[in-house]
Amino acid sequence: MVSSYAPTHCGIAAYAEQAVAHLRAQGHVVDVVSPDGQGNVDFAWNLRGGARILKLFQLLPYYDKVSIQYQWTFFYAHPFERGRRWETLKTTLSFMLLFLRTRKIEIVAHEIPYIPGKQGWLYKWQWKLAPKIVFHTATEMKHFERHYKMRLPVSHVEIRSHHDAFQRFCNHTRSSARRQLGVPQDKLVFLCIGFIQRHKGFHRAMQAFTRSGLRDAELYVVGSVRVPDSENQKYLVELQELCARDPNLHLKESFVSNEDFDTWITAADWVVLPYLEIWSSSVLARSRVLERPAMVSAVGGLSDQVSDRDLLFRSDEDLLSAFQTAASRGPAGVSSAETRVLSRSES
């Protein structure tokens, strides 16, 4: 497995950790290579930039399968900058050579960029040569094929649900999760959770929630700034300012462990994903595992991840309506077992 890996603060690292645990539980021997030199891994290598990905040739003879969790910034040092074209070209050609030399590689497509024009032509051929590409949704695959004007062979593609290898990290009920987190038991609780970045659209949820004027409801935004650059810090300040204007908005800025992540989702009635752009979402996948309904922006492949209980929205006005619809349904996050307990206590 080639991936960022725990304890690195990264959604793909969390995904890979669970995928490895799932494979090992099935009896497979799995070793892990990190592309960033970090994590609790067997080979902490730097595979970013130039032809470094070719270091994998040292390991290929010893393994039956190589699974690369692909997020392009793991492998491209200065992605597609004009002054770094030769370095970018070397990385792309190196992937092509890797794919030509072995058919035991699969690419799990967490994020592949849509590069325009001539620069994207060679990048397109890289994926034509890939032995297998794993997408989490059919929509992501269709968007990819449409952008690059190509049709991937059926034998080279797999659609694998995002939550296939996911496991629970807490055994809380809604009530016990709220007690641990200090969340009111008698309020309808909405949750945005994940790394704080503008494309996550948390500001959209906060603005729509305030406009909704819901009584007895609260919105929690929980997560940390993964890359503390000026843009993300500015966005954090923007969220803090929105929070200061509404006493029912709460911003909890800290890194969330796997256990705390699941505890927050369990404590919520609704998980809100107001994303502006994304491929697929581990947050939505975890909501499935923990049986919590979600309000989901119709971007990327998210429409393929929703369940019948979820609310899909396409605009800020739709998001406002989704808050109102969710509130009219009551505590939708209460499981059937908890509902029976509540009913007995009320009677």
URZIDA-V657958 format. One record per pair of residues at least 4 apart in sequence whose C-alpha atoms are under 7 Angstrom apart, sorted by the first residue. I is the first residue (numbers start at 1). J is the second residue. D is the distance in whole Angstrom. If there is no record, write none. Layout:
BEGIN
i:I j:J d:D
i:I j:J d:D
END
This chain:
BEGIN
i:1 j:31 d:6
i:1 j:32 d:5
i:1 j:33 d:6
i:1 j:66 d:6
i:1 j:67 d:5
i:1 j:68 d:6
i:2 j:32 d:6
i:2 j:33 d:5
i:2 j:34 d:6
i:2 j:35 d:7
i:2 j:67 d:6
i:2 j:68 d:5
i:2 j:69 d:6
i:3 j:13 d:7
i:3 j:16 d:7
i:3 j:33 d:6
i:3 j:34 d:5
i:3 j:35 d:6
i:3 j:68 d:6
i:3 j:69 d:5
i:4 j:8 d:7
i:4 j:12 d:7
i:4 j:13 d:5
i:4 j:34 d:5
i:4 j:35 d:6
i:4 j:36 d:7
i:4 j:39 d:7
i:5 j:13 d:4
i:5 j:14 d:7
i:5 j:16 d:7
i:5 j:17 d:6
i:5 j:34 d:7
i:5 j:39 d:5
i:5 j:40 d:7
i:6 j:13 d:6
i:6 j:14 d:6
i:6 j:17 d:7
i:6 j:39 d:5
i:6 j:40 d:6
i:7 j:39 d:6
i:7 j:40 d:7
i:8 j:13 d:7
i:8 j:38 d:7
i:8 j:39 d:6
i:10 j:14 d:7
i:11 j:15 d:6
i:12 j:16 d:6
i:13 j:17 d:6
i:14 j:18 d:6
i:15 j:19 d:6
i:16 j:20 d:6
i:17 j:21 d:6
i:18 j:22 d:6
i:18 j:165 d:6
i:18 j:166 d:6
i:19 j:23 d:6
i:19 j:165 d:5
i:20 j:24 d:6
i:20 j:30 d:7
i:21 j:25 d:6
i:22 j:26 d:7
i:22 j:165 d:6
i:23 j:27 d:7
i:23 j:28 d:6
i:24 j:28 d:5
i:24 j:29 d:6
i:24 j:30 d:7
i:31 j:42 d:6
i:32 j:41 d:5
i:32 j:42 d:5
i:32 j:43 d:6
i:33 j:41 d:6
i:33 j:42 d:6
i:33 j:43 d:5
i:33 j:44 d:6
i:33 j:45 d:7
i:34 j:38 d:6
i:34 j:39 d:7
i:34 j:41 d:7
i:34 j:43 d:6
i:34 j:44 d:5
i:34 j:45 d:6
i:35 j:45 d:6
i:35 j:46 d:5
i:35 j:47 d:5
i:35 j:48 d:6
i:35 j:74 d:6
i:36 j:45 d:6
i:36 j:46 d:5
i:36 j:47 d:7
i:36 j:74 d:7
i:37 j:44 d:4
i:37 j:45 d:4
i:37 j:46 d:5
i:38 j:44 d:6
i:47 j:52 d:5
i:47 j:53 d:5
i:47 j:75 d:6
i:48 j:52 d:6
i:48 j:74 d:6
i:48 j:75 d:4
i:48 j:76 d:6
i:48 j:77 d:5
i:49 j:75 d:6
i:49 j:76 d:5
i:49 j:77 d:4
i:49 j:87 d:7
i:49 j:91 d:6
i:50 j:87 d:5
i:50 j:88 d:7
i:50 j:90 d:5
i:50 j:91 d:5
i:51 j:90 d:6
i:51 j:91 d:5
i:51 j:94 d:6
i:53 j:94 d:7
i:54 j:94 d:6
i:54 j:98 d:7
i:56 j:60 d:6
i:64 j:104 d:7
i:65 j:104 d:5
i:65 j:105 d:6
i:66 j:104 d:6
i:66 j:105 d:5
i:66 j:106 d:6
i:67 j:105 d:6
i:67 j:106 d:5
i:67 j:107 d:6
i:68 j:106 d:6
i:68 j:107 d:5
i:68 j:108 d:6
i:69 j:107 d:6
i:69 j:108 d:5
i:69 j:109 d:7
i:69 j:110 d:7
i:70 j:107 d:6
i:70 j:108 d:6
i:70 j:109 d:5
i:70 j:110 d:6
i:70 j:111 d:7
i:71 j:110 d:6
i:71 j:111 d:5
i:71 j:112 d:6
i:72 j:76 d:6
i:72 j:111 d:7
i:72 j:112 d:6
i:73 j:77 d:7
i:76 j:88 d:7
i:76 j:91 d:7
i:78 j:84 d:6
i:79 j:88 d:6
i:80 j:84 d:7
i:80 j:85 d:6
i:80 j:88 d:6
i:81 j:85 d:6
i:84 j:88 d:6
i:85 j:89 d:6
i:86 j:90 d:6
i:87 j:91 d:6
i:88 j:92 d:6
i:89 j:93 d:6
i:90 j:94 d:6
i:91 j:95 d:6
i:92 j:96 d:6
i:92 j:123 d:6
i:92 j:126 d:7
i:93 j:97 d:6
i:94 j:98 d:6
i:95 j:99 d:6
i:95 j:126 d:7
i:96 j:100 d:6
i:96 j:126 d:5
i:96 j:129 d:7
i:97 j:101 d:6
i:98 j:102 d:6
i:99 j:103 d:7
i:99 j:129 d:6
i:99 j:130 d:5
i:99 j:131 d:7
i:100 j:129 d:7
i:103 j:131 d:5
i:105 j:131 d:6
i:105 j:132 d:7
i:106 j:131 d:6
i:106 j:132 d:5
i:106 j:133 d:6
i:106 j:134 d:7
i:107 j:132 d:6
i:107 j:133 d:5
i:107 j:134 d:6
i:108 j:133 d:6
i:108 j:134 d:5
i:108 j:135 d:6
i:109 j:133 d:7
i:109 j:134 d:6
i:109 j:135 d:6
i:110 j:279 d:7
i:111 j:279 d:6
i:114 j:147 d:7
i:115 j:119 d:7
i:115 j:120 d:5
i:116 j:120 d:5
i:117 j:121 d:7
i:120 j:124 d:6
i:121 j:125 d:7
i:122 j:126 d:6
i:123 j:127 d:7
i:124 j:128 d:6
i:124 j:148 d:6
i:125 j:129 d:6
i:126 j:130 d:7
i:128 j:152 d:7
i:131 j:156 d:6
i:132 j:156 d:4
i:132 j:157 d:5
i:133 j:156 d:6
i:133 j:157 d:5
i:133 j:158 d:6
i:134 j:157 d:6
i:134 j:158 d:5
i:134 j:159 d:6
i:134 j:160 d:6
i:135 j:140 d:7
i:135 j:141 d:6
i:135 j:158 d:6
i:135 j:159 d:5
i:135 j:160 d:6
i:136 j:159 d:5
i:136 j:160 d:5
i:136 j:161 d:5
i:136 j:162 d:5
i:136 j:280 d:7
i:137 j:141 d:7
i:137 j:159 d:6
i:137 j:161 d:7
i:137 j:301 d:6
i:137 j:304 d:6
i:138 j:142 d:6
i:138 j:159 d:7
i:139 j:143 d:6
i:139 j:301 d:5
i:139 j:304 d:7
i:140 j:144 d:6
i:140 j:279 d:6
i:140 j:300 d:6
i:140 j:301 d:5
i:141 j:145 d:6
i:142 j:146 d:6
i:143 j:147 d:6
i:144 j:148 d:6
i:145 j:149 d:6
i:145 j:150 d:5
i:145 j:151 d:6
i:146 j:150 d:7
i:152 j:156 d:7
i:152 j:157 d:7
i:153 j:157 d:7
i:162 j:282 d:7
i:162 j:285 d:6
i:163 j:285 d:5
i:163 j:286 d:7
i:169 j:258 d:6
i:169 j:259 d:5
i:169 j:262 d:6
i:170 j:259 d:6
i:170 j:262 d:6
i:170 j:263 d:6
i:172 j:176 d:6
i:172 j:177 d:5
i:172 j:263 d:7
i:172 j:266 d:7
i:173 j:177 d:6
i:173 j:266 d:7
i:174 j:178 d:6
i:174 j:266 d:5
i:174 j:267 d:5
i:174 j:334 d:7
i:175 j:179 d:6
i:175 j:185 d:7
i:175 j:267 d:7
i:176 j:180 d:6
i:177 j:181 d:6
i:177 j:263 d:6
i:177 j:266 d:6
i:177 j:267 d:5
i:178 j:182 d:6
i:178 j:183 d:5
i:178 j:184 d:7
i:178 j:185 d:7
i:178 j:267 d:5
i:179 j:183 d:6
i:187 j:216 d:5
i:187 j:217 d:5
i:187 j:218 d:7
i:188 j:216 d:6
i:188 j:217 d:4
i:188 j:218 d:6
i:188 j:269 d:6
i:188 j:331 d:6
i:189 j:217 d:6
i:189 j:218 d:5
i:189 j:219 d:6
i:189 j:268 d:5
i:189 j:269 d:5
i:189 j:270 d:7
i:190 j:218 d:6
i:190 j:219 d:5
i:190 j:220 d:6
i:190 j:268 d:6
i:190 j:269 d:6
i:190 j:270 d:5
i:190 j:271 d:6
i:190 j:272 d:7
i:191 j:219 d:6
i:191 j:220 d:5
i:191 j:221 d:6
i:191 j:268 d:6
i:191 j:270 d:6
i:191 j:271 d:5
i:191 j:272 d:6
i:192 j:202 d:7
i:192 j:220 d:6
i:192 j:221 d:5
i:192 j:222 d:6
i:192 j:271 d:6
i:192 j:272 d:5
i:192 j:273 d:6
i:193 j:221 d:6
i:193 j:222 d:5
i:193 j:223 d:6
i:194 j:222 d:7
i:194 j:223 d:5
i:195 j:223 d:5
i:195 j:224 d:5
i:195 j:225 d:6
i:195 j:226 d:6
i:196 j:223 d:6
i:196 j:224 d:6
i:196 j:225 d:5
i:197 j:232 d:6
i:197 j:235 d:7
i:198 j:235 d:6
i:199 j:275 d:6
i:199 j:276 d:5
i:199 j:277 d:6
i:200 j:274 d:6
i:200 j:275 d:4
i:200 j:276 d:6
i:201 j:274 d:5
i:201 j:275 d:5
i:201 j:276 d:6
i:202 j:206 d:6
i:202 j:274 d:6
i:203 j:207 d:6
i:203 j:239 d:6
i:204 j:208 d:6
i:204 j:274 d:6
i:204 j:316 d:7
i:205 j:209 d:6
i:205 j:274 d:6
i:206 j:210 d:6
i:207 j:211 d:6
i:208 j:212 d:6
i:208 j:319 d:7
i:208 j:320 d:5
i:209 j:213 d:7
i:209 j:320 d:7
i:209 j:323 d:7
i:210 j:246 d:7
i:212 j:320 d:6
i:212 j:323 d:7
i:212 j:324 d:7
i:218 j:248 d:5
i:218 j:249 d:6
i:219 j:248 d:6
i:219 j:249 d:5
i:219 j:250 d:6
i:220 j:249 d:6
i:220 j:250 d:5
i:220 j:251 d:6
i:221 j:250 d:6
i:221 j:251 d:5
i:221 j:252 d:6
i:222 j:251 d:6
i:222 j:252 d:5
i:222 j:253 d:6
i:223 j:252 d:6
i:223 j:253 d:5
i:223 j:254 d:5
i:223 j:255 d:6
i:223 j:256 d:6
i:224 j:253 d:5
i:224 j:254 d:5
i:224 j:255 d:5
i:225 j:232 d:7
i:228 j:232 d:6
i:228 j:233 d:6
i:229 j:233 d:6
i:230 j:234 d:6
i:231 j:235 d:6
i:232 j:236 d:6
i:233 j:237 d:6
i:234 j:238 d:6
i:235 j:239 d:6
i:236 j:240 d:6
i:237 j:241 d:6
i:238 j:242 d:6
i:239 j:243 d:6
i:240 j:244 d:6
i:240 j:251 d:7
i:241 j:245 d:7
i:243 j:249 d:5
i:243 j:250 d:6
i:243 j:251 d:7
i:256 j:260 d:6
i:256 j:261 d:6
i:257 j:261 d:6
i:258 j:262 d:6
i:259 j:263 d:6
i:260 j:264 d:6
i:261 j:265 d:6
i:262 j:266 d:6
i:263 j:267 d:6
i:264 j:268 d:6
i:265 j:271 d:7
i:265 j:287 d:7
i:266 j:290 d:7
i:268 j:333 d:6
i:269 j:292 d:7
i:269 j:331 d:5
i:269 j:332 d:5
i:269 j:333 d:4
i:269 j:334 d:7
i:270 j:292 d:6
i:270 j:293 d:5
i:270 j:294 d:5
i:270 j:295 d:7
i:270 j:332 d:7
i:270 j:333 d:6
i:271 j:292 d:7
i:271 j:293 d:6
i:271 j:294 d:5
i:271 j:295 d:6
i:272 j:294 d:6
i:272 j:295 d:5
i:272 j:296 d:6
i:273 j:295 d:6
i:273 j:296 d:5
i:273 j:297 d:6
i:274 j:296 d:6
i:274 j:297 d:5
i:275 j:297 d:6
i:276 j:299 d:7
i:277 j:299 d:6
i:277 j:300 d:6
i:278 j:299 d:7
i:278 j:300 d:5
i:279 j:300 d:5
i:279 j:301 d:6
i:280 j:300 d:6
i:280 j:301 d:5
i:280 j:302 d:6
i:281 j:285 d:6
i:281 j:302 d:7
i:282 j:286 d:6
i:283 j:287 d:6
i:284 j:288 d:6
i:285 j:289 d:7
i:286 j:290 d:6
i:287 j:291 d:6
i:287 j:292 d:5
i:287 j:293 d:7
i:288 j:292 d:6
i:292 j:333 d:5
i:293 j:309 d:6
i:293 j:310 d:5
i:293 j:332 d:7
i:293 j:333 d:6
i:294 j:310 d:5
i:294 j:311 d:6
i:295 j:310 d:6
i:295 j:311 d:5
i:295 j:312 d:6
i:295 j:322 d:7
i:296 j:311 d:6
i:296 j:312 d:5
i:296 j:313 d:6
i:297 j:312 d:6
i:297 j:313 d:5
i:297 j:314 d:6
i:298 j:302 d:6
i:298 j:303 d:6
i:298 j:312 d:6
i:298 j:313 d:6
i:298 j:314 d:5
i:301 j:305 d:7
i:302 j:306 d:7
i:306 j:310 d:6
i:311 j:322 d:6
i:313 j:318 d:5
i:313 j:319 d:6
i:314 j:318 d:6
i:315 j:319 d:6
i:316 j:320 d:6
i:317 j:321 d:6
i:318 j:322 d:6
i:319 j:323 d:6
i:320 j:324 d:7
i:321 j:325 d:6
i:322 j:326 d:6
i:323 j:327 d:6
i:324 j:328 d:6
i:325 j:329 d:7
i:326 j:330 d:7
i:334 j:338 d:6
i:334 j:339 d:6
i:335 j:339 d:6
i:336 j:340 d:6
i:337 j:341 d:7
i:338 j:342 d:6
i:339 j:343 d:6
i:340 j:344 d:6
i:341 j:345 d:6
i:342 j:346 d:6
i:343 j:347 d:6
END
